[in-house]
Amino acid sequence: MKSKLVVSHINKISEVDPRLYGSFIEHMGRAVYGGIYQPNHPTANKDGFRKDVIELVKELNIPLVRYPGGNFLSGYNWEDGVGPVEERPKRLDLAWKTLETNEVGLHEFYEWTKETQTEINMAVNLGTRGIDAARNLVEYCNFEGGTYWSDLRKKNGHDEPFGIKTWCLGNEMDGPWQIGHKTADEYGRLAEETAKAMKLVDDSIELVLCGSSNSQMPTFGEWELTVLDHAYEYIDYLSLHQYYGNHKNDLQHYLARSLDMDEFIQGVVAICDAIKAKKHSKKTIHLSFDEWNIWYHSNERDKAVKPWQVAPPLLEDVYNFEDTLLLGCLLITLLKHADRVKIGCLAQLVNVIAPIMTNDDGGAWRQTIFYPFAQVSNYGRGQVLRPMIESDTYATEDFAEVPYLESIAVVNEEANELVIFAVNRSEEKMDFTAELNGYQIKAVKEFTELAGFDLKAVNEEGNGAIKPTPSTNYQINETQLTAAFAPLSWNMIRCEL
Ligand code: AHR
């Protein structure tokens, strides 16, 4: 099968905002306790954080981590997580029916982000709490000193402000499962007033308004229109969440789920722009896709988890080879919308639907999906070029034309590098041509493929066989590159310009 990607230096989508490669740590399951934090682990640093996990997180090159939830957020008192650890309350976490010890809170998590060279994307509770707790938290985190909350931060050991720039106004407030679930009008008004107060404390912060929990929500569309209508003036981003799964065990249908993500993004962009026009506003709202991933492998197992434990294993999806192909398609889809999607958070980071897994009594390892994410996060930096694709297509029940080739190119002018990411959705070998108008290719620095594995094969502790391997199946000729893509493969080609 033949396929073609055509790009041009005069047709760029946008510069990639590094925050597109963010992730998410929620106080749930073994994400925090037994994931990033385990003081009795042989690799623990002086603060109790696992160094083996820190090293893997650094490999992912994540600029931003959303924290502390998730559904957990909507019942969380941030004050429980500051001050002397021995005085912190143990609480019921109603969202996940577990116990929260509050051993890790704001200061500890901040220290972890320094170790992992990332930043916090802080979320405020708009479920059980509201304006007061949110504005106090901004004062605690970002105000220099000389006030009650900023001085309390100093007393608790952090003299300098944390300087947190990106903030989420609650989590999935449209969802009936959410503690403090609200109608669009209720949430829209609360978010508006909370945002106003938070920006009065620190007008340099950026705020994310909750969009729908997923595109199948019955209120999707109406929710966005209403909440934006209320809060447009004070917010900067609207959130999207979506998880996918191969529920039907139908590979071609599964690999086409990225077209669903594409439609979702297009729909939300249209709504943001409709409200912009209605309000005669000069301001453009960007998108924060702050929960996205594959989530379905652990659904059955989680039904048997006993309630009210500290850090039980929850949502521990073990990812297989076919998941890497969809994850690659989803990453390419996010890049195609780099002009509007500025923040992305792979949900989540460690143990809970995560690229990194740990064993309490053992090591930490890379799940299969670690690899496409790490490659795009590390090398998908710069300007995204608008892709024109020539490819055979197939039909699913949802989409009439799913191209076998999914591909994008990102040019990093500082590094003189142009990187092509591509998924071959077909079970046949693909003869791929890239026409890179305006770019002279000097050499291929690296061509790796993730291919040839059993679709259901997984990585486990001590057995990480599923990973990219180098390929030499390419040729270059000035502005043209040809390559052979293996059947069902994820590919990355880094060209020196
Ligand atoms: O990431 C797991 C959960 O999925 C989050 O807590 C919630 O926001 C979403 O429904």
Residues whose N, C-alpha, C, O or C-beta is under 5 A from the ligand:
A	BS01	AHR	G70 N71 F72 E172 A347
